[in-house]
Amino acid sequence: MKVRYCWRCRIDVPMLDEEESKIASRLYAEGFQEFKKSKKIPLKENFTKLLNYYNDLTGFGETEPNAILHHIIDLYGPDCENCGKPYRTEKATFCTKCGNKRQF
């Protein structure tokens, strides 16, 4: 886990590493499987295991299961040389936060 800036949330959040994200992805899939079994339970309640896993691991207090799946380190590029925010992707050529042109 590493705290990095999230472009969607527009704040610094704990991002999951590769191993942690595998566990989170499995728990996310289990949430949908549980929903298919019992459609009487509201969809969001089926992701309690995922939310508990992420919150226990990070101490962050996330309430939106979908947000956890974009809080994964490998989805973003390296940090901008100018402002320190991560590039949106590994192949991004400029930083959308500060406009810095990336040096390859």
Secondary structure, DSSP 8 states (H G I E B T S, - for coil): -EEEEETTTTEEEEEB-HHHHHHHHHHHHHHHHHHHH-TTS-GGGGGHHHHHHHHHHH------HHHHTT-BGGGS--B-TTT--B-SSTT-SB-TTT--B---
